[in-house]
Amino acid sequence: MGSFPKDGHSQEIGRLAARALASKLPKSWIETPMAGDTDFGIDYSIQLKSTENYVNYSFYLQLKGTTVPKYNVDRSLVSYDFDVSTLNYYSQQEPLVMVAVVDLQEKEDDVSNCLIYYFWLEEDWFEKNKDKLESQKTISVQIPTENLLGSSLDIYEFYKKRITERNRFFSLKRSITEQQKPIDEVLENLTTIISEKPVFLKTIELKSEAPWIENPKGEITTDLKICSDYLSNNRIQAAEEILKKLDVIKDNFNNHELAEFYYQKGNLLSYEGFFDEAEAQFLLAQEKNKKNRYRLAYLESKFKLDSMPSQDELEELANTLGNDSFTECALKAKTLAMLKRAIEALKLLKQYYPTEIMIQMVICTIGALYEELDLIIENNIDNEFKNDREIYIFNALAARRYFLKSSNDVGICGEILPIEGRPDYDLEGMKQAFSFLQKAWIAAQKLGYPADITTLIDISPLIYGYFNKLEELTYYFDEILSERTSHSEIIRTYVLILFNCGQYQKVIDLLERLESLDAVECGMHILSYNHLNKFRQCLSLIEKYESILLNSKRENIPAIFCIGAEIADAMFNKDLATRYEEIVKSFPDGEAFIAIQDFVKKSNEDRSRHKEFTQDLYQKYIDLGKPLVIAEQLIRYLDPRGSMAANQLIELAEIVLERRELSENRYLDLAQAFITTERWADAERLAIKNIAKGVAVSKWKLVQAAALQNQGKVGVAYKTFEEVIKSEDIGKQEKDFFINLSLSLGLIDNVVELLEDNLVNSTNVPDKIFIIRRLIAIYTNRAEYEQKLKTAILRYGTFIDQNNCDQEGDYLQLCMLLCPFEKDEQWSDYTERRNKYLETFPDSTVFKVGNINIDEGAEGLLESFRKMLGITPEQIELWESNKKKLRSGELPIPFFMRGLYLQDTRDIFTTWFFSKSSTDHELEFKIIHSPQLDKHEFYELIDSSDILLIEETSLLILNDLELLESFLESLPKFSILESVLQKLNLTTHSPLSPYHQVAGSILRAIQNNLTKLDLIHLNEESLLQYDQPLKDKSGILITDDLYVNKLVSIENNFIQTGNVFNVLEYLGDKGILDKDVLQEKIVNSSKLGIVNLNMRLDFLGDSIDYFLGRSDVFDYRDTGFQYIFDKIMLIHSNFLNKYRLFLDIFLCVDIQKINAQTFLTLIYKLIENDDIYKPKLVITTWLIHCGLGRKCEKDLETKISDEHLCLWSKYVSVMKVLDPENTSIESLLGYVVIAILKLEPNIKSIAFNNLKSGFSLDSREYRSLKQLDHLF
């Protein structure tokens, strides 16, 4: 037959299957055949209608026909083989694919009756056959024979449910997208969580309006989670109860739950300090579940302080642990660090987890990589860590590092460190360690005190103890032990803290929880009973622990047997007492311990002889070669207020401080010893150290302030204590000190409330009298206290002893001056008391009544006062003699002392008043001016002097010029005598004094610069006073009194002095005074009560240039310079001396700026009282003198000295004014040459050459002078 197309068997089966399908399609399906190769594609796209004929959904259908169907034995399944590639294709389709298999066996001719089986290729089927899809080429899809496709098949609800689930999935996807999380990663995690933690589904089934997920109650996993939370919040006992409950039903747990159960038991045991038992539980956990959580927890549990893995185990761990998870990599790094491969460990962490600095700190700590650790701390010290765990680790490790550095790399390992610390610790480093540690404890508390709390436990007593803050630790330890009642490590550390805090009963209670005690703990157990006076128990424990104690090398063991011997003796157990005494003697310092015990016993038996016994013990200390054990005990009993005991205490303290710091009370005793022995600088240093440590700050501020005050630094002392006085816990001693200091500085407003409070709290009459009298002195100076003043005076009168001459006289004087009476009976009482007083004390110097003679005029009045004051005619005659001697200069009494020698000047303020109002001839009231110092030397001394002492005369002058406060503000420091401050204070607060405003102004300037003030206390009586503080010192005395200057220089010729003009110059150069104000103040200075005005010529020259250098000035008397110049001209009564001074003045003046008329007015003033010297002679002499005083520096081109040309020009202009008719060159040169020829031979040639230097070589003047060369 010819070649024609042939119908294949598979095509035939496909057509038959399609016909079969067409006969059985449900009415709700709308089929659309798909084009293409149906063996690899999709045969139909099916759309689904709802019962309302809405087309809602669609799916794909792949049709297969077979004449040899494969049924299982019971015909419940029919199988059909599909290529894996085709199935993979189906898995990627959207929407869902249905496969339908038509059984054509035996019914090829009746396809409408063929059975059609369908199967949905859903995601679950693909997941179930995942391995086959990856490893096989074909897969047999098994279709349940109950899945028959027929016209009655309704799949609408199935597909509707699927689409609803898909839409909800898309909602989940959107929620994930809104959180900006990767969808595939989140879905993968959700899948894992649901698989591993089925309870998650129950969790999300709980419908709660709270914004968090709640664990379903009653579930095993929920109880395990609660247990974990309890552990995190230090609720150890609650966690233990849950685990006990779960232990009963653990046979019902799956492996994951069982692993977590053992894991939590391991954590619980770790919290309680049972680390070996915890390791066993972690092992069980990892055997039940190999997840890293359990595997790594077990491996981590093998790292214990007292038991580390062996070298081989560490090597195996290092080789097997990976880097994929942080926890595993961290454990690997620890392992490497333990193998002394810390650098390798650190590199590993920086490579894989560079931002995880906490574990890097751990590795640096384990491996002693201190440079790297310091760098990490430095870079993160201000870091705000994201959680409390990081805060805890960082601060805990930083505290350890800083303690190690501060303790000179001793740290907490190796030698035993005293809990008080050592003096050679670096204080700033310890403060930083303390700050870190405080933050670590706060974080640890928030974390529920994690299992690794021992990181803090061991180091805390050494740092808190150094700062005397052990009490603060007790709160944390009590919280921990309230749950972890048997944690031996915590108990062992805590009892040390409690023992040092004196909480002996708690020590006993905690020690008795421990199964065994070491020698230290045995000693604390014994001594705690002894401190509680439970001597029988104490002795019993000594017997019990005897062998432990004797095998120990602790220093206090002999002391314990001393106590035992004493108790045994008191209980008549002579044999035991003797045996213990022999034990004590067998120790190297046995005799010393026996001496201490003997001292304590004697002191308790006869307390009245305590000081005697103390000195006996000190002698024993010397005899035994100064053993430390006696020094440590004896220092507690010496009285630091006694001079001898104070020196002994200082000696003992120095011995103890070689080993350890002193306790707070012993340090205070040492400070008192320094104060007693007047070692103020040592007391100050001690105070600064303890203040920096934050120990008993108010007490140490008092010590510091007292030390500063006694070193003269009263201002700093006041500022130091001013802040402390505001504290609520200030005691009477501190208040009294502040009151006394404030009053000594005149700061009375600061103490009114304190004094009033003290008065209210006082029950002692002498104290009340003292306080009220102080308040009266304050009230007197303040108008707002007028009513209080009256009440206080009357109250004062009720408390004082009327038979005491001073007290009663003081009260009567106050009544007379201030009249506090408001009732007639008060006045009557005063009158009665006054009359009685005058009768009882007729010779009183406090209060006296006399008769005033007004009938004989002023002389009679004066005589009455003299009689009342006891002034004799001899005294008046002496005063008159002193006045004459002061005027003649025979009696060089400093200005501030004039009140001791003159009748009318009872104090410096009165003398000052007279100095400004008396004539220049009344020298007894004048200041003889001290010289002005070189400018640069003065400035250098301001900055470098040991002492910058301002004498009271200069205080008055600067105050009068309104410059005192500005000057004090500009100084780095200054000193005044304590006696001067007392005078200022007394005068300021004496309202009846006419000078209280002057004194008050000076006092306020000093008060405003208190921190710079060094107040000088004079230890010896000295009439001059200023010589004593300057003796053997290098510094400067600012005084305007020439007599003070000279007298001080006798004692110390290295002391320099400066006067008011130095101060003005200094303030001008500092920019505090501008040029106009500066010159105004110089003029004002010349108007004060100063004679022989003394200023440097260059300084005076500046004033001449300022006042007389203006073009509008023609007479010096029209300027302020008149006061300066006229006063200078009064210095010398001898004309020649005055003349020489006049000539010298112009050596430092820019003469070119002064016109001839002005110059002549100065000359006329010079010669106004002299008939010999004429203006022409003066101006000619001036020209020659100034020519000699200036350098002859000729211009290279003109060959002229400009300085000398200027002098000649001024000379010519003045001569033209004096004699306009004779101003030819020849005549003027003739005057000068004649004057030069009269000079000494060695000078006249210089003067002549100077004259010639002012002219050019071709000038007429030069040629005229050149002809006279032969004369010179």
Secondary structure, 3 states (H helix, E strand, C coil): CCCCCCCCHHHHHHHHHHHHHHHHCCCCEEEEECCCCCCCCCCEEEEEECCCCCEEEEEEEEEEEECCCEECCCCCEEEEEEEHHHHHHHHCCCCCEEEEEEECCCCCCCHHHCEEEEEECCHHHHHHCHHHHHHCCEEEEEEECCCECCCCCCCHHHHHHHHHHHHHHHHHHHHHHHCCCCHHHHHHHHHHHHHHCCHHHHHHHCCCCCCCCCCCCCCHHHHHHHHHHHHHCCCHHHHHHHHHHHHHCHHHCCHHHHHHHHHHHHHHHHHCCCHHHHHHHHHHHHHHCCCHHHHHHHHHHCCECCECCCHHHHHHHHHHCCCCCHHHHHHHHHHHHHCCCHHHHHHHHHHHCCCCHHHHHHHHHHCCCHHHHHHHHHHHCCCCCCCHHHHHHHHHHHHHHHHHHHCCCCCCCCCCCCCCCCCCCCHHHHHHHHHHHHHHHHHHHHCCCCHHHHHHHCCHHHHHHHCCCHHHHHHHHHHHHCCCCCCHHHHHHHHHHHHHCCCHHHHHHHHCCCCCCCHHHHHHHHHHHHHCCCHHHHHHHHHHCHHHHHCCCCCCHHHHHHHHHHHHHHCCCHHHHHHHHHHHHCCCCHHHHHHHHHHHHHHHHCHHHHHHHHHHHHHHHHHCCCCHHHHHHHCCCCCCCCHHHHHHHHHHHHHHCCCCCCCHHHHHHHHHHHHHCCCHHHHHHHHHHHHHHCCCHHHHHHHHHHHHHHCCCHHHHHHHHHCHHHCCCCCHHHHHHHHHHHHHCCCHHHCHHHHHHHHHHCCCHHHHHHHHHHHHHHHCCCHHHHHHHHHHHHHHHHHCCCCCHHHHHHHHHHHHHHCCCCCHHHHHHHHHHHHHHHHHCCCCCCCCCCCCCCCCHHHHHHHHHHHHHCCCHHHHHHHHHHHHHHHHCCCCCCHHHHHHCCCCCCCHHHHHHHHHHCCCCCHHHCEEECCCCCHHHHHHHHHHCCEEEECHHHHHHHHHCCCHHHHHHHCCCEEEEHHHHHHHHHHHCCCCCCCHHHHHHHHHHHHCCHHHEEEECCCCCCCCCCHHHHCCCCEEEECCEHHHHHHHHHHCCCCEEECHHHHHHHHHHCCCCCHHHHHHHHHHHHCCCEECCCCCHHHHHHHHHHHHCCCCCCCHHHCCHHHHHHHHHCCCCCHHHHHHHHHHHHHHCCHHHCCHHHHHHHHHHHCCCCCCCCHHHHHHHHHHHHHHHCCCCECCCCCCEHHHHHHHHHHHHHHHHHCCCCCCHHHHHHHHHHHHHCCCHHHHHHHHHHHHCCCCCCCHHHHHHHCCHHHC
